Amino acid sequence: MQELRCEYCNRQIKNEPEIRVRRGIKHVYCSEFCYRLHFYGVPRITYEDLQKMYELRTISVKLEV
Ligand SMILES: [Zn+2]
């Protein structure tokens, strides 16, 4: 089976990937969260930061467009 990695955080995807198609190009993310961060052009955050966030489950991200 092909290994999938999130385009945003580069984490290996073990569960169901979030697959989004934008302008005819398929993008793969580990979660809706990463998709949104990528979509809104939030600067890349580190794997360690993400791990902390996923651990805490208290994700509050302001998406100011
Ligand atoms: Zn991700």
N, CA, C, O and the ligand as a Tripos MOL2 file, in Angstrom:
@<TRIPOS>MOLECULE
protein
  261   259    66     0     0
PROTEIN
NO_CHARGES

@<TRIPOS>ATOM
      1 N           0.8420   -1.1990    0.0000 N.3       1 MET1
      2 CA          0.0000    0.0000    0.0000 C.3       1 MET1
      3 C           0.8800    1.2540    0.0000 C.2       1 MET1
      4 O           1.9050    1.3200    0.6790 O.2       1 MET1
      5 N           0.4600    2.2060   -0.7550 N.am      2 GLN2
      6 CA          1.2400    3.4380   -0.8800 C.3       2 GLN2
      7 C           1.1760    4.2460    0.4070 C.2       2 GLN2
      8 O           0.1230    4.3900    1.0280 O.2       2 GLN2
      9 N           2.3250    4.7630    0.7840 N.am      3 GLU3
     10 CA          2.3780    5.5750    1.9850 C.3       3 GLU3
     11 C           1.8940    6.9870    1.6740 C.2       3 GLU3
     12 O           2.3510    7.6230    0.7240 O.2       3 GLU3
     13 N           0.9740    7.4540    2.4800 N.am      4 LEU4
     14 CA          0.4520    8.7990    2.2820 C.3       4 LEU4
     15 C           0.9920    9.7220    3.3550 C.2       4 LEU4
     16 O           1.0660    9.3820    4.5360 O.2       4 LEU4
     17 N           1.3610   10.8910    2.9000 N.am      5 ARG5
     18 CA          1.8020   11.8960    3.8610 C.3       5 ARG5
     19 C           0.9970   13.1760    3.6620 C.2       5 ARG5
     20 O           0.6460   13.5540    2.5440 O.2       5 ARG5
     21 N           0.7230   13.8130    4.7660 N.am      6 CYS6
     22 CA         -0.0100   15.0670    4.7270 C.3       6 CYS6
     23 C           0.8370   16.1300    4.0270 C.2       6 CYS6
     24 O           2.0220   16.2850    4.3190 O.2       6 CYS6
     25 N           0.2250   16.8440    3.1180 N.am      7 GLU7
     26 CA          0.9540   17.8780    2.3840 C.3       7 GLU7
     27 C           1.3320   19.0460    3.2750 C.2       7 GLU7
     28 O           2.2720   19.7870    2.9840 O.2       7 GLU7
     29 N           0.6110   19.2000    4.3350 N.am      8 TYR8
     30 CA          0.8760   20.3590    5.1830 C.3       8 TYR8
     31 C           1.8760   20.0420    6.2970 C.2       8 TYR8
     32 O           2.9180   20.6920    6.3880 O.2       8 TYR8
     33 N           1.5870   19.0850    7.1180 N.am      9 CYS9
     34 CA          2.4540   18.8220    8.2670 C.3       9 CYS9
     35 C           3.4190   17.6740    8.0020 C.2       9 CYS9
     36 O           4.3050   17.4030    8.8120 O.2       9 CYS9
     37 N           3.2490   17.0040    6.8760 N.am     10 ASN10
     38 CA          4.1510   15.9290    6.4680 C.3      10 ASN10
     39 C           4.0750   14.7140    7.3930 C.2      10 ASN10
     40 O           4.9930   13.8950    7.4400 O.2      10 ASN10
     41 N           3.0100   14.6170    8.0970 N.am     11 ARG11
     42 CA          2.7950   13.4820    8.9720 C.3      11 ARG11
     43 C           2.2940   12.2940    8.1480 C.2      11 ARG11
     44 O           1.5470   12.4640    7.1850 O.2      11 ARG11
     45 N           2.7080   11.1170    8.5310 N.am     12 GLN12
     46 CA          2.2010    9.9390    7.8380 C.3      12 GLN12
     47 C           0.7280    9.7460    8.1830 C.2      12 GLN12
     48 O           0.3250    9.8630    9.3400 O.2      12 GLN12
     49 N          -0.0640    9.4500    7.1630 N.am     13 ILE13
     50 CA         -1.5020    9.3430    7.3650 C.3      13 ILE13
     51 C          -1.8620    7.8770    7.5790 C.2      13 ILE13
     52 O          -1.6520    7.0300    6.7100 O.2      13 ILE13
     53 N          -2.4000    7.6100    8.7370 N.am     14 LYS14
     54 CA         -2.7580    6.2290    9.0620 C.3      14 LYS14
     55 C          -4.2610    6.0060    8.9970 C.2      14 LYS14
     56 O          -4.7270    4.9000    8.7200 O.2      14 LYS14
     57 N          -4.9950    7.0470    9.2490 N.am     15 ASN15
     58 CA         -6.4480    6.9290    9.1700 C.3      15 ASN15
     59 C          -6.9150    7.3430    7.7790 C.2      15 ASN15
     60 O          -6.1180    7.4100    6.8430 O.2      15 ASN15
     61 N          -8.1720    7.6130    7.6520 N.am     16 GLU16
     62 CA         -8.7040    8.0810    6.3840 C.3      16 GLU16
     63 C          -8.1170    9.4390    6.0280 C.2      16 GLU16
     64 O          -8.2300   10.3820    6.8110 O.2      16 GLU16
     65 N          -7.4980    9.5520    4.8710 N.am     17 PRO17
     66 CA         -6.9640   10.8590    4.4930 C.3      17 PRO17
     67 C          -8.0690   11.8190    4.0850 C.2      17 PRO17
     68 O          -9.1400   11.4160    3.6310 O.2      17 PRO17
     69 N          -7.7770   13.0910    4.2610 N.am     18 GLU18
     70 CA         -8.6510   14.1410    3.7420 C.3      18 GLU18
     71 C          -8.1740   14.4700    2.3390 C.2      18 GLU18
     72 O          -7.1280   15.0940    2.1570 O.2      18 GLU18
     73 N          -8.9260   14.0580    1.3780 N.am     19 ILE19
     74 CA         -8.5020   14.3180    0.0120 C.3      19 ILE19
     75 C          -9.3430   15.4470   -0.5660 C.2      19 ILE19
     76 O         -10.5720   15.3820   -0.5950 O.2      19 ILE19
     77 N          -8.6580   16.4690   -1.0190 N.am     20 ARG20
     78 CA         -9.3300   17.6340   -1.5970 C.3      20 ARG20
     79 C          -8.7770   17.8900   -2.9870 C.2      20 ARG20
     80 O          -7.5820   17.7310   -3.2360 O.2      20 ARG20
     81 N          -9.6500   18.2820   -3.8730 N.am     21 VAL21
     82 CA         -9.2050   18.6190   -5.2170 C.3      21 VAL21
     83 C          -9.3970   20.1140   -5.4300 C.2      21 VAL21
     84 O         -10.5000   20.6490   -5.3240 O.2      21 VAL21
     85 N          -8.2920   20.7580   -5.7290 N.am     22 ARG22
     86 CA         -8.3430   22.1970   -6.0050 C.3      22 ARG22
     87 C          -7.7230   22.4340   -7.3640 C.2      22 ARG22
     88 O          -6.5980   22.0130   -7.6320 O.2      22 ARG22
     89 N          -8.4480   23.0940   -8.1950 N.am     23 ARG23
     90 CA         -7.9890   23.3980   -9.5500 C.3      23 ARG23
     91 C          -7.4760   22.1490  -10.2650 C.2      23 ARG23
     92 O          -6.4660   22.1850  -10.9670 O.2      23 ARG23
     93 N          -8.1880   21.0570  -10.0700 N.am     24 GLY24
     94 CA         -7.8560   19.8310  -10.7780 C.3      24 GLY24
     95 C          -6.6840   19.0690  -10.2140 C.2      24 GLY24
     96 O          -6.2850   18.0440  -10.7680 O.2      24 GLY24
     97 N          -6.1240   19.5520   -9.1180 N.am     25 ILE25
     98 CA         -4.9760   18.8770   -8.5240 C.3      25 ILE25
     99 C          -5.3910   18.2740   -7.1900 C.2      25 ILE25
    100 O          -6.0120   18.9310   -6.3540 O.2      25 ILE25
    101 N          -5.0330   17.0120   -7.0150 N.am     26 LYS26
    102 CA         -5.4220   16.3150   -5.8040 C.3      26 LYS26
    103 C          -4.4460   16.6340   -4.6690 C.2      26 LYS26
    104 O          -3.2270   16.5850   -4.8350 O.2      26 LYS26
    105 N          -5.0110   16.9520   -3.5420 N.am     27 HIS27
    106 CA         -4.2010   17.2440   -2.3630 C.3      27 HIS27
    107 C          -4.6090   16.2930   -1.2540 C.2      27 HIS27
    108 O          -5.7840   15.9630   -1.0970 O.2      27 HIS27
    109 N          -3.6380   15.8660   -0.5030 N.am     28 VAL28
    110 CA         -3.8940   14.9020    0.5650 C.3      28 VAL28
    111 C          -3.4660   15.4950    1.8970 C.2      28 VAL28
    112 O          -2.3450   15.9820    2.0500 O.2      28 VAL28
    113 N          -4.3710   15.4450    2.8460 N.am     29 TYR29
    114 CA         -4.0820   15.9600    4.1850 C.3      29 TYR29
    115 C          -4.4670   14.9200    5.2210 C.2      29 TYR29
    116 O          -5.2790   14.0320    4.9600 O.2      29 TYR29
    117 N          -3.8730   15.0410    6.4000 N.am     30 CYS30
    118 CA         -4.1790   14.0920    7.4680 C.3      30 CYS30
    119 C          -5.4860   14.4720    8.1510 C.2      30 CYS30
    120 O          -6.1030   13.6420    8.8180 O.2      30 CYS30
    121 N          -5.9040   15.7050    7.9910 N.am     31 SER31
    122 CA         -7.1090   16.1410    8.6890 C.3      31 SER31
    123 C          -7.6630   17.3970    8.0530 C.2      31 SER31
    124 O          -6.9860   18.0960    7.2990 O.2      31 SER31
    125 N          -8.8920   17.6550    8.3730 N.am     32 GLU32
    126 CA         -9.5420   18.8910    7.9500 C.3      32 GLU32
    127 C          -8.7590   20.1040    8.4450 C.2      32 GLU32
    128 O          -8.6590   21.1270    7.7680 O.2      32 GLU32
    129 N          -8.2190   19.9580    9.6260 N.am     33 PHE33
    130 CA         -7.4200   21.0160   10.2430 C.3      33 PHE33
    131 C          -6.2620   21.4260    9.3300 C.2      33 PHE33
    132 O          -6.0670   22.6110    9.0560 O.2      33 PHE33
    133 N          -5.5090   20.4530    8.8710 N.am     34 CYS34
    134 CA         -4.3610   20.7460    8.0030 C.3      34 CYS34
    135 C          -4.8150   21.3110    6.6650 C.2      34 CYS34
    136 O          -4.1820   22.2110    6.1140 O.2      34 CYS34
    137 N          -5.8900   20.7880    6.1610 N.am     35 TYR35
    138 CA         -6.4140   21.3050    4.9050 C.3      35 TYR35
    139 C          -6.7020   22.7980    5.0190 C.2      35 TYR35
    140 O          -6.3470   23.5900    4.1460 O.2      35 TYR35
    141 N          -7.3490   23.1520    6.1080 N.am     36 ARG36
    142 CA         -7.7070   24.5660    6.2940 C.3      36 ARG36
    143 C          -6.4760   25.4380    6.4650 C.2      36 ARG36
    144 O          -6.3970   26.5270    5.8970 O.2      36 ARG36
    145 N          -5.5270   24.9660    7.2380 N.am     37 LEU37
    146 CA         -4.3100   25.7470    7.4270 C.3      37 LEU37
    147 C          -3.6040   25.9570    6.0940 C.2      37 LEU37
    148 O          -3.1340   27.0550    5.7970 O.2      37 LEU37
    149 N          -3.5340   24.9250    5.3170 N.am     38 HIS38
    150 CA         -2.8720   25.0110    4.0240 C.3      38 HIS38
    151 C          -3.6590   25.9330    3.0920 C.2      38 HIS38
    152 O          -3.0970   26.7850    2.4030 O.2      38 HIS38
    153 N          -4.9710   25.7340    3.0950 N.am     39 PHE39
    154 CA         -5.8420   26.4880    2.2030 C.3      39 PHE39
    155 C          -5.7450   27.9850    2.4820 C.2      39 PHE39
    156 O          -5.6890   28.7990    1.5600 O.2      39 PHE39
    157 N          -5.7250   28.3310    3.7590 N.am     40 TYR40
    158 CA         -5.6890   29.7470    4.1070 C.3      40 TYR40
    159 C          -4.2780   30.3050    4.1850 C.2      40 TYR40
    160 O          -4.0800   31.4580    4.5660 O.2      40 TYR40
    161 N          -3.2990   29.4860    3.8230 N.am     41 GLY41
    162 CA         -1.9310   29.9770    3.7190 C.3      41 GLY41
    163 C          -1.2970   30.3160    5.0390 C.2      41 GLY41
    164 O          -0.4680   31.2220    5.1250 O.2      41 GLY41
    165 N          -1.6800   29.5960    6.0660 N.am     42 VAL42
    166 CA         -1.0470   29.7990    7.3620 C.3      42 VAL42
    167 C           0.3830   29.2840    7.2790 C.2      42 VAL42
    168 O           0.6180   28.2070    6.7320 O.2      42 VAL42
    169 N           1.3330   30.0280    7.8060 N.am     43 PRO43
    170 CA          2.7120   29.5690    7.7450 C.3      43 PRO43
    171 C           2.8540   28.1910    8.3730 C.2      43 PRO43
    172 O           2.1810   27.8490    9.3460 O.2      43 PRO43
    173 N           3.7290   27.4370    7.7990 N.am     44 ARG44
    174 CA          3.9080   26.0570    8.2450 C.3      44 ARG44
    175 C           4.3300   26.0120    9.7120 C.2      44 ARG44
    176 O           5.2170   26.7480   10.1470 O.2      44 ARG44
    177 N           3.6870   25.1510   10.4380 N.am     45 ILE45
    178 CA          4.0890   24.9550   11.8250 C.3      45 ILE45
    179 C           4.7700   23.6020   11.9490 C.2      45 ILE45
    180 O           4.5970   22.7270   11.1000 O.2      45 ILE45
    181 N           5.5170   23.4440   12.9750 N.am     46 THR46
    182 CA          6.3730   22.2640   13.0610 C.3      46 THR46
    183 C           5.5780   21.0300   13.4790 C.2      46 THR46
    184 O           4.4910   21.1110   14.0520 O.2      46 THR46
    185 N           6.1570   19.9260   13.1740 N.am     47 TYR47
    186 CA          5.5850   18.6380   13.5460 C.3      47 TYR47
    187 C           5.3900   18.5610   15.0580 C.2      47 TYR47
    188 O           4.3790   18.0460   15.5370 O.2      47 TYR47
    189 N           6.3600   19.0750   15.7980 N.am     48 GLU48
    190 CA          6.2640   19.0450   17.2540 C.3      48 GLU48
    191 C           5.0870   19.8770   17.7440 C.2      48 GLU48
    192 O           4.3560   19.4640   18.6440 O.2      48 GLU48
    193 N           4.9130   21.0260   17.1580 N.am     49 ASP49
    194 CA          3.7830   21.8770   17.5350 C.3      49 ASP49
    195 C           2.4640   21.1710   17.2750 C.2      49 ASP49
    196 O           1.5440   21.2130   18.0920 O.2      49 ASP49
    197 N           2.3910   20.5290   16.1350 N.am     50 LEU50
    198 CA          1.1570   19.8430   15.7870 C.3      50 LEU50
    199 C           0.8820   18.6960   16.7500 C.2      50 LEU50
    200 O          -0.2520   18.4760   17.1720 O.2      50 LEU50
    201 N           1.9220   17.9860   17.0790 N.am     51 GLN51
    202 CA          1.7440   16.8740   18.0170 C.3      51 GLN51
    203 C           1.1650   17.3720   19.3270 C.2      51 GLN51
    204 O           0.2590   16.7620   19.8940 O.2      51 GLN51
    205 N           1.7020   18.4970   19.8040 N.am     52 LYS52
    206 CA          1.1820   19.0840   21.0360 C.3      52 LYS52
    207 C          -0.2990   19.4290   20.8820 C.2      52 LYS52
    208 O          -1.1100   19.1590   21.7670 O.2      52 LYS52
    209 N          -0.6270   20.0220   19.7580 N.am     53 MET53
    210 CA         -2.0070   20.4390   19.5470 C.3      53 MET53
    211 C          -2.9350   19.2370   19.4920 C.2      53 MET53
    212 O          -4.0200   19.2440   20.0750 O.2      53 MET53
    213 N          -2.4980   18.2140   18.7870 N.am     54 TYR54
    214 CA         -3.3590   17.0390   18.6640 C.3      54 TYR54
    215 C          -3.5000   16.3330   20.0050 C.2      54 TYR54
    216 O          -4.5350   15.7380   20.3050 O.2      54 TYR54
    217 N          -2.4510   16.4100   20.7980 N.am     55 GLU55
    218 CA         -2.5200   15.8070   22.1190 C.3      55 GLU55
    219 C          -3.5400   16.5380   22.9880 C.2      55 GLU55
    220 O          -4.3710   15.9190   23.6520 O.2      55 GLU55
    221 N          -3.4610   17.8320   22.9680 N.am     56 LEU56
    222 CA         -4.3070   18.6280   23.8450 C.3      56 LEU56
    223 C          -5.7570   18.6430   23.3920 C.2      56 LEU56
    224 O          -6.6670   18.7920   24.2070 O.2      56 LEU56
    225 N          -5.9680   18.4910   22.1070 N.am     57 ARG57
    226 CA         -7.3340   18.5140   21.5680 C.3      57 ARG57
    227 C          -8.0460   19.8180   21.9020 C.2      57 ARG57
    228 O          -9.2710   19.8640   22.0150 O.2      57 ARG57
    229 N          -7.2790   20.8450   22.0540 N.am     58 THR58
    230 CA         -7.8990   22.1390   22.3050 C.3      58 THR58
    231 C          -7.4570   23.0890   21.2070 C.2      58 THR58
    232 O          -6.7920   24.0990   21.4400 O.2      58 THR58
    233 N          -7.8490   22.7240   20.0290 N.am     59 ILE59
    234 CA         -7.4020   23.4770   18.8750 C.3      59 ILE59
    235 C          -8.3380   24.6670   18.6580 C.2      59 ILE59
    236 O          -9.5410   24.5140   18.4460 O.2      59 ILE59
    237 N          -7.7460   25.8380   18.7180 N.am     60 SER60
    238 CA         -8.5410   27.0010   18.3660 C.3      60 SER60
    239 C          -7.7080   27.8680   17.4300 C.2      60 SER60
    240 O          -6.7690   28.5440   17.8490 O.2      60 SER60
    241 N          -8.0630   27.8300   16.2020 N.am     61 VAL61
    242 CA         -7.3040   28.5570   15.1980 C.3      61 VAL61
    243 C          -8.1970   29.6200   14.6000 C.2      61 VAL61
    244 O          -9.2900   29.3360   14.1110 O.2      61 VAL61
    245 N          -7.7210   30.8280   14.6460 N.am     62 LYS62
    246 CA         -8.4790   31.8980   14.0030 C.3      62 LYS62
    247 C          -8.1220   31.9380   12.5360 C.2      62 LYS62
    248 O          -6.9550   32.0820   12.1720 O.2      62 LYS62
    249 N          -9.1110   31.8110   11.7120 N.am     63 LEU63
    250 CA         -8.8710   31.8590   10.2800 C.3      63 LEU63
    251 C          -9.3200   33.2280    9.7670 C.2      63 LEU63
    252 O         -10.4530   33.4190    9.3270 O.2      63 LEU63
    253 N          -8.4080   34.1400    9.8430 N.am     64 GLU64
    254 CA         -8.7370   35.4830    9.3950 C.3      64 GLU64
    255 C          -8.3380   35.6350    7.9450 C.2      64 GLU64
    256 O          -7.1680   35.5130    7.5840 O.2      64 GLU64
    257 N          -9.3210   35.8980    7.1330 N.am     65 VAL65
    258 CA         -9.0590   35.9870    5.7000 C.3      65 VAL65
    259 C          -9.1060   37.4400    5.2800 C.2      65 VAL65
    260 O          -8.9110   37.7490    4.1040 O.2      65 VAL65
    261 ZN         -1.4270   17.2010    8.4370 Zn       66 ZN66
@<TRIPOS>BOND
     1     1     2 1
     2     2     3 1
     3     3     4 2
     4     3     5 am
     5     5     6 1
     6     6     7 1
     7     7     8 2
     8     7     9 am
     9     9    10 1
    10    10    11 1
    11    11    12 2
    12    11    13 am
    13    13    14 1
    14    14    15 1
    15    15    16 2
    16    15    17 am
    17    17    18 1
    18    18    19 1
    19    19    20 2
    20    19    21 am
    21    21    22 1
    22    22    23 1
    23    23    24 2
    24    23    25 am
    25    25    26 1
    26    26    27 1
    27    27    28 2
    28    27    29 am
    29    29    30 1
    30    30    31 1
    31    31    32 2
    32    31    33 am
    33    33    34 1
    34    34    35 1
    35    35    36 2
    36    35    37 am
    37    37    38 1
    38    38    39 1
    39    39    40 2
    40    39    41 am
    41    41    42 1
    42    42    43 1
    43    43    44 2
    44    43    45 am
    45    45    46 1
    46    46    47 1
    47    47    48 2
    48    47    49 am
    49    49    50 1
    50    50    51 1
    51    51    52 2
    52    51    53 am
    53    53    54 1
    54    54    55 1
    55    55    56 2
    56    55    57 am
    57    57    58 1
    58    58    59 1
    59    59    60 2
    60    59    61 am
    61    61    62 1
    62    62    63 1
    63    63    64 2
    64    63    65 am
    65    65    66 1
    66    66    67 1
    67    67    68 2
    68    67    69 am
    69    69    70 1
    70    70    71 1
    71    71    72 2
    72    71    73 am
    73    73    74 1
    74    74    75 1
    75    75    76 2
    76    75    77 am
    77    77    78 1
    78    78    79 1
    79    79    80 2
    80    79    81 am
    81    81    82 1
    82    82    83 1
    83    83    84 2
    84    83    85 am
    85    85    86 1
    86    86    87 1
    87    87    88 2
    88    87    89 am
    89    89    90 1
    90    90    91 1
    91    91    92 2
    92    91    93 am
    93    93    94 1
    94    94    95 1
    95    95    96 2
    96    95    97 am
    97    97    98 1
    98    98    99 1
    99    99   100 2
   100    99   101 am
   101   101   102 1
   102   102   103 1
   103   103   104 2
   104   103   105 am
   105   105   106 1
   106   106   107 1
   107   107   108 2
   108   107   109 am
   109   109   110 1
   110   110   111 1
   111   111   112 2
   112   111   113 am
   113   113   114 1
   114   114   115 1
   115   115   116 2
   116   115   117 am
   117   117   118 1
   118   118   119 1
   119   119   120 2
   120   119   121 am
   121   121   122 1
   122   122   123 1
   123   123   124 2
   124   123   125 am
   125   125   126 1
   126   126   127 1
   127   127   128 2
   128   127   129 am
   129   129   130 1
   130   130   131 1
   131   131   132 2
   132   131   133 am
   133   133   134 1
   134   134   135 1
   135   135   136 2
   136   135   137 am
   137   137   138 1
   138   138   139 1
   139   139   140 2
   140   139   141 am
   141   141   142 1
   142   142   143 1
   143   143   144 2
   144   143   145 am
   145   145   146 1
   146   146   147 1
   147   147   148 2
   148   147   149 am
   149   149   150 1
   150   150   151 1
   151   151   152 2
   152   151   153 am
   153   153   154 1
   154   154   155 1
   155   155   156 2
   156   155   157 am
   157   157   158 1
   158   158   159 1
   159   159   160 2
   160   159   161 am
   161   161   162 1
   162   162   163 1
   163   163   164 2
   164   163   165 am
   165   165   166 1
   166   166   167 1
   167   167   168 2
   168   167   169 am
   169   169   170 1
   170   170   171 1
   171   171   172 2
   172   171   173 am
   173   173   174 1
   174   174   175 1
   175   175   176 2
   176   175   177 am
   177   177   178 1
   178   178   179 1
   179   179   180 2
   180   179   181 am
   181   181   182 1
   182   182   183 1
   183   183   184 2
   184   183   185 am
   185   185   186 1
   186   186   187 1
   187   187   188 2
   188   187   189 am
   189   189   190 1
   190   190   191 1
   191   191   192 2
   192   191   193 am
   193   193   194 1
   194   194   195 1
   195   195   196 2
   196   195   197 am
   197   197   198 1
   198   198   199 1
   199   199   200 2
   200   199   201 am
   201   201   202 1
   202   202   203 1
   203   203   204 2
   204   203   205 am
   205   205   206 1
   206   206   207 1
   207   207   208 2
   208   207   209 am
   209   209   210 1
   210   210   211 1
   211   211   212 2
   212   211   213 am
   213   213   214 1
   214   214   215 1
   215   215   216 2
   216   215   217 am
   217   217   218 1
   218   218   219 1
   219   219   220 2
   220   219   221 am
   221   221   222 1
   222   222   223 1
   223   223   224 2
   224   223   225 am
   225   225   226 1
   226   226   227 1
   227   227   228 2
   228   227   229 am
   229   229   230 1
   230   230   231 1
   231   231   232 2
   232   231   233 am
   233   233   234 1
   234   234   235 1
   235   235   236 2
   236   235   237 am
   237   237   238 1
   238   238   239 1
   239   239   240 2
   240   239   241 am
   241   241   242 1
   242   242   243 1
   243   243   244 2
   244   243   245 am
   245   245   246 1
   246   246   247 1
   247   247   248 2
   248   247   249 am
   249   249   250 1
   250   250   251 1
   251   251   252 2
   252   251   253 am
   253   253   254 1
   254   254   255 1
   255   255   256 2
   256   255   257 am
   257   257   258 1
   258   258   259 1
   259   259   260 2
@<TRIPOS>SUBSTRUCTURE
     1 MET1         2 RESIDUE 1 A MET
     2 GLN2         6 RESIDUE 1 A GLN
     3 GLU3        10 RESIDUE 1 A GLU
     4 LEU4        14 RESIDUE 1 A LEU
     5 ARG5        18 RESIDUE 1 A ARG
     6 CYS6        22 RESIDUE 1 A CYS
     7 GLU7        26 RESIDUE 1 A GLU
     8 TYR8        30 RESIDUE 1 A TYR
     9 CYS9        34 RESIDUE 1 A CYS
    10 ASN10       38 RESIDUE 1 A ASN
    11 ARG11       42 RESIDUE 1 A ARG
    12 GLN12       46 RESIDUE 1 A GLN
    13 ILE13       50 RESIDUE 1 A ILE
    14 LYS14       54 RESIDUE 1 A LYS
    15 ASN15       58 RESIDUE 1 A ASN
    16 GLU16       62 RESIDUE 1 A GLU
    17 PRO17       66 RESIDUE 1 A PRO
    18 GLU18       70 RESIDUE 1 A GLU
    19 ILE19       74 RESIDUE 1 A ILE
    20 ARG20       78 RESIDUE 1 A ARG
    21 VAL21       82 RESIDUE 1 A VAL
    22 ARG22       86 RESIDUE 1 A ARG
    23 ARG23       90 RESIDUE 1 A ARG
    24 GLY24       94 RESIDUE 1 A GLY
    25 ILE25       98 RESIDUE 1 A ILE
    26 LYS26      102 RESIDUE 1 A LYS
    27 HIS27      106 RESIDUE 1 A HIS
    28 VAL28      110 RESIDUE 1 A VAL
    29 TYR29      114 RESIDUE 1 A TYR
    30 CYS30      118 RESIDUE 1 A CYS
    31 SER31      122 RESIDUE 1 A SER
    32 GLU32      126 RESIDUE 1 A GLU
    33 PHE33      130 RESIDUE 1 A PHE
    34 CYS34      134 RESIDUE 1 A CYS
    35 TYR35      138 RESIDUE 1 A TYR
    36 ARG36      142 RESIDUE 1 A ARG
    37 LEU37      146 RESIDUE 1 A LEU
    38 HIS38      150 RESIDUE 1 A HIS
    39 PHE39      154 RESIDUE 1 A PHE
    40 TYR40      158 RESIDUE 1 A TYR
    41 GLY41      162 RESIDUE 1 A GLY
    42 VAL42      166 RESIDUE 1 A VAL
    43 PRO43      170 RESIDUE 1 A PRO
    44 ARG44      174 RESIDUE 1 A ARG
    45 ILE45      178 RESIDUE 1 A ILE
    46 THR46      182 RESIDUE 1 A THR
    47 TYR47      186 RESIDUE 1 A TYR
    48 GLU48      190 RESIDUE 1 A GLU
    49 ASP49      194 RESIDUE 1 A ASP
    50 LEU50      198 RESIDUE 1 A LEU
    51 GLN51      202 RESIDUE 1 A GLN
    52 LYS52      206 RESIDUE 1 A LYS
    53 MET53      210 RESIDUE 1 A MET
    54 TYR54      214 RESIDUE 1 A TYR
    55 GLU55      218 RESIDUE 1 A GLU
    56 LEU56      222 RESIDUE 1 A LEU
    57 ARG57      226 RESIDUE 1 A ARG
    58 THR58      230 RESIDUE 1 A THR
    59 ILE59      234 RESIDUE 1 A ILE
    60 SER60      238 RESIDUE 1 A SER
    61 VAL61      242 RESIDUE 1 A VAL
    62 LYS62      246 RESIDUE 1 A LYS
    63 LEU63      250 RESIDUE 1 A LEU
    64 GLU64      254 RESIDUE 1 A GLU
    65 VAL65      258 RESIDUE 1 A VAL
    66 ZN66       261 GROUP 0 **** ****
